[in-house]
Amino acid sequence: MPIDLPTRLDLFAVGRGHLLARATKIDPNQVNVRGSDANIIVASESFVAFEVVKQLAQKMNALLLDGASGEDLDRWLWDRYLQARIGASASLATVKFFRPAAGVGGSILPGTKVASLTGIEFLTITTATFAAGDLSQTAIARSVLAGVVTKVGRNQVRIIREPGLLFDSTIQVTNDDPSAGGEDRQLDEDAKENARAFWTAVRRGTLSAIEYGAKQVPGAVSAQAVESFDGRGMPARVLTLYVADSSGIANEALGASVSANLEEWRAAGIAVIMSTSTPQIVDIKLRLTFRAGVDTSSLTEQVIAAVVELVNGLKVNETLRRADLLGVLTRFKAAGVIPSNDSVVEPVGDLVPATGKTLRTTTSNVQVL
């Protein structure tokens, strides 16, 4: 039950009442005279008392999962669950080294620096070994920096920083698939959601535990485990795990990292088939009605941004429900939007992604008629 804390004026009233009731050597009514000694003393103490009240409220909140934030939340997670907030993660990419014609054999060692056309740098963490007749080989590369900004699209890693150090100067580089896994430091609300899932996952071996374990890998933001059954409806002792980062992408490099971590989460004898994810872009069409006198252009931009945020927050294999889109419009009712059942023109019903896909959209895919 929420508690109303005393305000600064409430605390001043307490001091004022005490002075009016107890003062004998001075005129107690001086406390009501702005700028008088009695008024300044009581007012200054009320300010100090109010700072103490705020400090107590902050520290009381820090004892609760819902109230803690920032460093207080980090302490709460570690003290109770020995959990650390997931930090910013580097982006992983499978880079392909290729050459126009066969030549001498050799290896491209870990630590080779490559870069995207926009200047995002990666270091290889595996070896690409060429036989004399090989035209191409792949290696896994990790971005030098961490965060969402380190993600790159397919065919963007095109620069070898020091090509003269390679055994074959004709070798070039590219990435057939987009990079994945680059994420910013976990937000407070995401860290709290992760903590709440702790007790359902701690026994391990369950579907929810495997999903939880997958999301402990930096860069894997969403996961869904789907169990397989044989022709008699009996568990087949195998399941498929779908993972994705915040962009709805999971490449082989991110999948390999998740697979390695699942040894501590899956049940013995149960095979986990890793399935990487790609985004599935959807179109949204809205027909908005506004109250007269509101800034319709600004309000429309806010609505579009909120719709994009809703869709891009969906997890792998998660359905986009039309009712949730209507709910977004309802949030802007006080601002001047008049929502109705006709406000969402498309989709006309819920959208279920193709298996292994993650629904995503952009501002250009949200159209207001």
C-alpha positions in Angstrom: 0.0 0.0 0.0 1.6 3.3 -1.0 2.5 5.7 1.8 2.3 9.5 1.4 5.5 11.0 2.7 5.5 14.3 4.5 6.2 17.3 2.3 8.5 20.2 3.2 5.5 22.3 4.1 4.2 19.4 6.3 7.4 19.4 8.2 7.4 23.2 8.5 3.9 22.9 10.0 5.2 20.5 12.6 7.9 22.9 13.7 5.5 25.9 13.6 2.9 24.0 15.7 5.6 23.1 18.3 6.7 26.7 18.6 3.2 28.1 18.9 2.4 25.5 21.6 5.7 25.7 23.7 7.3 29.1 23.2 7.3 31.3 26.3 10.2 33.7 26.0 9.5 34.9 22.5 6.3 35.9 20.7 5.3 32.6 19.1 3.5 34.4 16.2 6.9 35.5 15.0 7.1 32.1 13.2 4.5 33.4 10.8 6.4 36.5 9.9 8.5 35.8 6.8 12.2 36.6 7.4 12.0 36.7 11.2 14.5 34.7 13.2 11.9 32.2 14.3 10.6 31.8 10.8 14.1 31.3 9.3 15.1 28.7 11.9 11.9 26.6 11.5 12.0 26.9 7.7 15.7 25.9 7.4 15.1 22.9 9.7 12.1 21.8 7.6 14.4 21.8 4.5 17.0 19.6 6.3 14.2 17.3 7.6 12.8 16.9 4.1 16.2 15.9 2.7 16.3 13.2 5.5 12.8 12.0 4.5 13.8 11.7 0.9 17.0 9.8 1.8 15.0 7.4 4.0 12.5 6.8 1.2 15.3 6.2 -1.3 17.0 3.7 1.0 13.7 1.9 1.8 13.0 1.6 -1.9 16.5 0.2 -2.4 15.4 -2.8 -0.3 12.7 -3.8 -2.7 13.0 -5.1 -6.3 10.3 -2.8 -7.6 11.8 0.3 -6.0 15.6 -0.2 -6.5 17.3 1.3 -9.5 20.8 1.9 -10.8 23.6 0.9 -8.4 21.0 0.0 -5.7 19.5 -2.5 -8.1 22.9 -4.0 -8.8 23.5 -4.5 -5.1 20.0 -6.0 -4.6 20.6 -8.5 -7.4 24.0 -9.5 -6.2 23.1 -9.7 -2.5 20.0 -11.9 -3.0 20.7 -13.9 -6.1 24.4 -13.5 -6.8 23.3 -12.1 -10.2 25.1 -9.4 -12.0 23.4 -7.1 -14.5 24.2 -8.1 -18.0 26.6 -5.5 -19.4 27.0 -4.2 -22.9 27.9 -6.9 -25.4 30.0 -7.0 -28.6 28.5 -7.8 -31.9 29.4 -11.2 -33.4 29.7 -11.8 -37.2 30.7 -14.7 -39.4 33.2 -13.1 -41.8 34.1 -14.8 -45.1 37.7 -14.3 -46.5 37.8 -15.0 -50.2 40.2 -14.7 -53.1 39.7 -14.6 -56.9 42.0 -17.6 -57.6 43.6 -20.5 -55.8 47.1 -19.9 -54.5 49.3 -20.9 -51.6 47.8 -22.2 -48.4 48.0 -20.4 -45.1 46.0 -19.2 -42.1 44.4 -16.0 -41.0 44.9 -16.0 -37.3 42.7 -14.7 -34.5 43.2 -11.0 -33.9 43.0 -10.0 -37.5 41.2 -6.7 -37.7 38.5 -6.1 -40.2 36.0 -3.3 -40.5 32.6 -2.3 -42.0 32.1 0.3 -44.6 30.9 2.6 -41.8 34.1 2.1 -39.7 32.9 -0.4 -37.1 35.9 -2.6 -36.3 35.9 -6.4 -35.7 38.6 -8.8 -34.5 38.6 -12.4 -35.6 38.4 -14.8 -32.7 38.8 -18.1 -34.7 41.3 -19.2 -37.4 40.5 -19.2 -41.1 42.7 -21.9 -42.7 43.1 -22.0 -46.5 44.4 -25.1 -48.3 46.2 -24.4 -51.5 43.1 -24.8 -53.6 40.6 -23.0 -51.3 38.9 -19.9 -52.6 37.1 -19.0 -49.3 37.1 -19.7 -45.6 35.1 -18.3 -42.7 36.0 -17.0 -39.2 34.0 -15.6 -36.3 34.7 -12.0 -35.5 33.8 -9.9 -32.5 33.3 -6.1 -32.6 36.1 -4.1 -30.8 33.5 -2.0 -29.0 30.2 -3.0 -27.5 26.6 -1.9 -27.8 23.8 -1.7 -30.3 25.8 0.6 -32.6 28.2 -2.2 -33.4 25.6 -4.2 -35.4 26.1 -4.2 -39.1 24.1 -5.6 -42.0 25.1 -8.3 -44.5 27.9 -7.5 -46.9 29.1 -4.6 -44.8 32.3 -5.9 -43.4 34.5 -5.2 -46.4 37.8 -3.8 -45.1 40.9 -5.6 -44.0 42.9 -3.2 -41.8 46.3 -4.6 -42.6 46.1 -6.7 -45.8 49.8 -6.7 -46.2 50.1 -9.0 -43.1 48.0 -11.8 -44.8 49.7 -14.7 -46.5 47.9 -13.8 -49.7 47.5 -10.2 -50.6 44.5 -10.9 -52.9 42.3 -12.0 -50.1 39.2 -9.9 -49.5 36.5 -10.0 -46.8 32.7 -9.8 -46.5 29.9 -11.1 -44.3 27.1 -13.0 -45.9 24.8 -12.6 -42.8 24.3 -9.5 -40.6 26.1 -9.4 -37.3 24.1 -10.1 -34.1 24.4 -9.8 -30.3 25.6 -6.2 -30.0 23.5 -4.8 -27.1 23.7 -1.9 -24.6 24.0 -2.5 -20.9 20.8 -4.1 -19.5 18.2 -1.6 -18.5 16.7 -1.6 -14.9 13.4 -3.0 -16.0 15.0 -5.8 -18.0 17.3 -6.7 -15.1 14.2 -6.8 -12.8 12.4 -9.1 -15.3 15.4 -11.3 -15.4 15.5 -11.5 -11.6 11.8 -12.4 -11.3 12.5 -15.4 -13.7 15.2 -16.7 -11.4 13.0 -18.9 -9.2 11.2 -20.6 -12.1 14.5 -21.3 -13.8 16.7 -22.3 -10.8 15.6 -26.0 -10.9 16.8 -26.1 -14.5 16.0 -28.7 -17.2 12.6 -27.1 -17.9 11.6 -25.1 -21.0 11.5 -21.9 -19.0 15.0 -22.6 -17.5 16.5 -23.3 -20.9 15.0 -20.0 -22.1 16.4 -18.2 -19.1 19.8 -19.8 -19.6 19.9 -18.7 -23.2 19.2 -15.1 -22.2 22.1 -15.0 -19.8 24.4 -14.9 -22.9 25.2 -11.3 -23.6 23.4 -10.3 -26.8 20.6 -12.9 -26.6 17.6 -10.8 -25.6 14.7 -13.2 -26.3 14.4 -16.9 -26.5 11.7 -19.5 -26.9 12.1 -23.3 -26.3 9.7 -25.6 -28.2 9.5 -29.2 -27.3 9.1 -32.0 -29.9 6.8 -35.0 -29.7 6.8 -38.3 -31.5 3.9 -39.8 -33.4 2.3 -41.0 -30.1 2.4 -37.6 -28.5 5.3 -38.6 -26.3 8.2 -36.2 -25.6 11.0 -37.0 -28.2 13.8 -35.8 -25.9 14.7 -33.0 -28.2 13.7 -29.4 -28.4 14.3 -26.4 -30.6 15.5 -23.2 -29.1 14.9 -20.0 -31.0 17.0 -16.9 -30.0 17.2 -13.4 -31.2 18.8 -10.1 -30.2 16.9 -6.8 -29.9 16.8 -6.4 -33.7 15.3 -9.8 -34.1 18.5 -11.3 -35.5 20.6 -14.3 -34.4 23.4 -15.5 -36.5 25.5 -18.7 -36.2 28.1 -17.0 -34.0 25.5 -15.9 -31.5 23.8 -19.3 -31.7 27.1 -21.0 -30.9 27.6 -18.9 -27.8 24.2 -19.8 -26.6 24.7 -23.5 -27.3 27.9 -23.5 -25.2 26.1 -21.9 -22.3 23.2 -24.4 -22.3 25.3 -27.2 -20.9 24.4 -25.8 -17.5 20.7 -25.5 -18.2 19.4 -28.3 -20.3 18.6 -31.7 -18.8 21.0 -34.6 -19.4 20.1 -36.6 -22.5 18.0 -33.8 -23.9 19.2 -32.4 -27.3 18.7 -28.8 -28.0 18.6 -27.8 -31.6 19.6 -24.1 -32.1 17.6 -22.1 -34.5 18.7 -18.6 -35.4 16.2 -15.8 -36.1 15.7 -13.2 -38.7 13.3 -10.2 -38.5 10.0 -10.3 -40.4 9.0 -6.7 -41.3 5.3 -6.0 -41.0 3.2 -3.0 -42.3 0.8 -1.1 -40.0 -1.9 1.1 -41.3 -3.8 3.5 -39.0 -6.8 5.8 -39.4 -6.6 8.4 -36.7 -9.2 10.8 -35.4 -8.3 13.8 -33.3 -10.0 16.3 -31.1 -10.1 19.8 -32.6 -7.4 22.1 -31.4 -4.5 19.6 -31.0 -1.3 19.5 -32.9 -2.1 16.6 -35.1 1.3 16.4 -36.8 3.2 16.2 -33.6 0.7 13.7 -32.1 0.8 11.5 -35.2 4.6 11.3 -34.9 4.3 10.3 -31.2 1.7 7.6 -32.1 3.9 6.2 -34.9 6.9 6.1 -32.5 4.9 4.2 -29.9 3.6 1.7 -32.4 7.2 1.0 -33.6 8.3 0.6 -30.0 5.5 -2.0 -29.4 6.3 -4.1 -32.5 10.1 -3.9 -32.0 9.7 -5.1 -28.4 8.2 -8.4 -29.5 10.2 -11.5 -28.7 11.1 -14.3 -31.2 8.0 -16.1 -32.4 5.8 -13.7 -30.5 2.4 -12.7 -32.0 1.5 -9.1 -32.7 -2.0 -8.7 -31.3 -4.3 -6.2 -32.8 -5.7 -5.4 -29.4 -2.3 -4.3 -28.3 -2.1 -1.8 -31.2 -5.5 -0.4 -30.1 -4.1 -0.2 -26.6 -1.2 2.0 -27.8 -3.8 4.4 -29.3 -5.7 4.5 -26.1 -2.7 5.7 -24.3 -2.9 8.9 -26.4 -6.6 9.6 -25.6 -5.8 12.3 -23.1 -3.5 14.0 -25.6 -6.3 14.2 -28.2 -6.5 10.9 -30.1 -10.0 9.4 -30.4 -9.4 5.7 -30.7 -12.0 3.3 -32.1 -12.2 -0.2 -33.5 -11.6 1.3 -37.0 -8.4 3.1 -36.0 -6.3 0.1 -36.9 -6.9 -0.6 -40.6 -4.1 -3.2 -40.9 -3.6 -5.7 -39.6 -7.2 -6.7 -39.5 -6.3 -9.5 -37.0 -3.4 -10.8 -35.0 -0.1 -11.4 -36.8 1.7 -14.7 -36.2 5.3 -14.7 -37.4 6.7 -17.5 -39.4 8.5 -20.1 -37.2 11.8 -18.7 -36.1 11.0 -15.1 -37.1 10.8 -12.0 -35.0 8.2 -9.3 -36.0 9.7 -5.9 -36.6 8.7 -2.6 -38.2 10.0 0.8 -39.0 8.5 4.3 -39.1 8.3 4.1 -42.9 6.2 0.9 -42.5 3.7 2.6 -40.3 1.2 4.5 -42.5 -1.4 6.9 -41.3 -4.3 7.2 -43.8 
